[in-house]
Amino acid sequence: MPTPDQNLPASSPDLLRVLIAGSVDDGKSTLVGRLLLDTKTLLDDQLSEIESITQQRGEEHLNLSLITDGLRAEREQGITIDVAYRYFATPRRRFIIADTPGHIQYTRNMITGASTAQLAIILVDARHGLTEQTRRHVFIASLMQIQHLVIAINKMDLVAWAEEAFQNIVIEFKEFASRLSIPDIKFIPMAALHGDNIVASSARLPWYQGQPLLPTLEAVYSSSSENQIDARFPIQSIIRPHNDRFHDFRGLAGCIAGGVFKIGDEIIALPSGLRSRIKSIAGPDGEITEAFAPMAVVMTLTDDGDISRGDLLTKPLNRPQISQNIEAMLCWMSPDELQVDRRYLLQLNTREVHCVVQIVRYKIDFDTLHQTAGEHTIRANNVARVALRTSAPLAFDPFKQNRITGSFILIAESTHETLAAGMIIQPNLAGPTHASEAESRQA
């Protein structure tokens, strides 16, 4: 899944990655525009362009949504289609905001934005309350292990700034979210179009005693989403220069997905079971003695063995699970239905294998969060729990433990279209849950 700015350190303590989601026309792009405008992030020529377009259209208020709606189709239709990433900073913190679409057919884009988010702002229209798409986005945020939610109850000006309208939505949302695993939820009434409760408290909402949105974002504690305990290094490529200076050089390149690796550490390559030690580690600026998630590095080992793209380096005493049978939650993105027992490609990090979906255990009803069993059809925007079997053993962690080694995508064999995003729950208990080194080699 794409990252908006590869030059920004993903684990920087003052950097917060924020997802903005919600239903159609709840004001997501307007909110992002207001944040950029009120934090004086916009350049003068950007602001002049937005003012000019607003005037040409004869609109009453400055159309802040134009700041993030960069596609021509978005500006013409007044909707968000693609994920728009925007960067801004305050004296206290730096932010990357992912403005995601509200339309149901673009739910896959919302999943993309959620994949790296540390906090989600879910907008709710004060007039309409929670919609099915709002519930879907909240469930996906929970599924993606986003620990902090801000429920932005927007357009309070259209309900006469009434506290009762705000409290009714708070009650409705708390009842819905009680069945989800979200440890931190805050509720903020606002009017993004006018700037009420965005950067500063609004005099038109005297009954609200909490913080406005921006101070809330600045103050939230969000630790790094990387797993710094379990050492995981998926091999992306093998570097062989084939020149006189580096005649025997064989480097293993990739991004560390968890834990810490140091020169001299004993490692094991999975699923082959080959053991060796780390001889050297090189980062973008040269040789280093240790590396940790999410650094991009090149390692060399003391022993050359059959290690290739798709293998996973880890520590012998702290291994991931290895299995061909996997239980996972699938977010289905394709307009084509999932077919049980049809062969798909599964890509987990840099490893690609064939797989089949053996059974659909249940689908999620977003209105009630009930599990609907007995259905075998998964359509676009459905979320379901499935049992998968792969053509070769995979080394993985549960998604709750590691977002990188616990997530995958399903790909159509014929078209190479991405069909679904998956989060691993555990090995399928009906099949093998672990494999020894000898078993892995035989497989």
Buried (B, 14 or more C-beta within 10 A) or exposed (E): EEBBEEEEEBBEEEBBBBBBBBBBBBBBBBBBBBBBBBBEBBEEEBBEBBEEBBEEEEEEEBBBBBBBBEEEEBBEEEBBBBBBBBBBEBEEBBBBBBBBBBBBEBBBBBBBBBBBBBBBBBBBBBEEBBBEBBBBBBBBBBBBBBBBBBBBBBBBBEBEBEBEBBBBBBEEBEEBBEEBEBEEBBBBBBBBBBBBBBBEBBEBBEEBEEBBBBBBBBEBEBEBBBBBEBBBBBBBEBBEEEEEEEEEBBBBBBBBBBBBBEBEBEBBBBBBBBBBEBEBBBEEEEEBEBBBBBBEBBBBBEEEBEBBBBBBBBBEEEBBBBBBBBBBBBBBBBEEBBEBEEEBBBBBBBBBBEBBBBEBBBBBEBEEBEEEEEEEEBEBBBBBBBBBBBBBBBBBBBBEBBBBBBBBBBBBEEEEEBBBBBBBBBBBEEBBEEBEBEBBEEB
